[in-house]
Amino acid sequence: MKNVLIILSFVAVLLGCVNPNMPVSSVNEADLEGAHKAVEAFQEVEALLPYFKDAVAYAVYPVVVRGGAGVGAAYGSGWSFRQDTVDGKTRVFQVDIGPQLILESYRHIIFFQTEKAYQSFQHNKAEFSGQFNIALVTIGTSITPAYNQEVAAFSQLHVGAGIEASVGAHSYTFTPVKN
């Protein structure tokens, strides 16, 4: 357990090294296009349409790659949107430990119900989680029934397989896009 805490602390320190602002001119249009396509894919899921309507903002990660065998990790980069306008570049990091054998690629979206929840995300607050997951080599959507602490997250599997019962931490970085 001590080693897990050391690893999580190391990741948290690395995540603190973030560029404070990104000029709009440095936005990679091809990268942004991937985010728009991911948003379109999520908008095809009827159960998610109320979240797009009610959220003050959302962050989308077109591709998150995740793997683990005993200890796991995931990484993805994406964009945050407020009123369908890009307002930040974001990355997700995940480290977890527990019985698991998993390798997958998926898209991920996080909806922020309130300004307070979105500001917490913008200030790189870590989210700790425990999870049980069985992923098959199919495309599917993970649906949570409601906002949890003013945040709702959904994933769509691109490809992968695995089984897990793990505990870990998700950490997000946010770099504002300034006009």
N, C-alpha and C positions, 0 to 999 in steps of 0.2 A: 504494500500500500504506500509505503514511503517513496518508492521509486515512481509510482504513478503521480504522486503529488509533485515530485521534482520535475517530471516531464511536463505536467500541466503548467507549472510555474514558468518553466523555460519557454513554452509556447506563448504564454501570456506576455512575457517580456518581449519576445520577438514581435508580437502583434502591436506593441506600443510604438513601433518605428513606422509611422504612417505619414505620408505626405499630407500636409494640412489642407491644401487646395489644389484643384486640377482645373486649368483653364479649358473652356469649351473647345478651343482649337486643338487640344491634345486628345480629344475623344476619337477613338478608333471606330470609324463608321461600320466596318465589317463586324467588329465585336458587338457593337450596339444593335446591328441587324439581327444577330443571334438572339439577343435579349427580346427583341420585338417578336421574333418567331416563337420563342418560348411562351411569351405572354399570349399570343394567338392560340397556341396549343392549350393553355390553361383555360382560355375563354371558351373553348369548345366543350368544356365540362360544365354542364348546366348548373350543377350544385355549387360551383364557384362564382357564378355571376353576381350573387348578392354581395360577396366579399369585394369584388371590383367596384361595385356601386357604393358601398358603405365605408371602405377604408380611406383614411386620410393620405396613405402612401403605401407602396409595396416595393419589395426588393425581389428581383428575379435572377436566378442563376441558371443559364442555359445548359451547362454541363457541370455536374459535380461527380468526381471520381472517388470511389471509396473502396478500401480493401482492409482485410484484417484476418489474422489467425492468432487468437489470444489477445493481442494488442492490435487495435485498428486505427486508421486515420482516414480523413477525407479532406478534399480541397476543391474549391470552385470559385470562380470569379463571376461577377455580374454587375447589374446596375439597379439603382433605386429610382423610383418614379413618384412624383407628387403631381396629381391631376394629369396623368399621362405624359408628363414632361420629365425628362431625365434630370435628376438633381444630385446624383452621386455615383461613384464607383465603389463597389463593395466586394469583399472576399469573405468566404466562410472557411473556417478550419475546424476540424473535429478530431478529437483524440478520445478513444474509449478502450476499456479493458473488460474482459469477461469471456465466457465461452462463445466463440464466434469463428466462423469460416465464411468469409464473404468477399466478393469482388463484384462491383456493380458501377454503373454509370446512370445518372438520373438528372432530371431538371427539377428545380426547387423554387418555390415562391413563398414569400412571407408577407402577410397582410398586417398592417398596423391600424387598429381600430381608432386610436386616439393620438393626438399630438404628443402626449407624454410618452407613450410607447415608442413612437418613432424617434423622439429625441433620445431616449435611452439607447436605442439601436445606433443612432448616429454617434453616441459617445462610447461605442465599442464595449458595451456591457456583455460579459460572458453569460451564457445560458447553460446550466447544468441539466443533464437529462439521464434517464434510464430508459431502456427500450428493449422490446422483444420484437423480432422481425424475421419473417421468412420471405425471401425474395426468389421468385422463379424467373426463368428466361422468357418472360412475357412483358408486355407493356401494361401498366396498371396505374391507378391513382390512389394515393393515400389520402383519405378524407377524414378530417377531424370534425366533429359535429358542431363546434362553436369556438369562439375566441377563448383563449386561455391567457389570463393576465393581459388582455387587450391585444394579443398577438395570435394569429392563426397561420399555420404552415402546412403546405401540401407538396407532395412529390409525385413525379411521374417517372417510372423506371424506363430508361432507354433499353438497357440490356444488363444482365447480370444474374447471379445466383448466390445464395447463401442462407445461413441461419445464424442467429445470434440471440444472446440475452446479455446485454452489456450495460455498463455505466460509464459515462464520460462527460465531456464538455464540448459544446459548440462555442466558437468565438467568431465574432464578426468584426471586420474593419469597415470603415466608411470614410471616403475621401470626397468632400463636396466638389461639385462642378460649379465653378463660378463663371458667370457670363461676362 
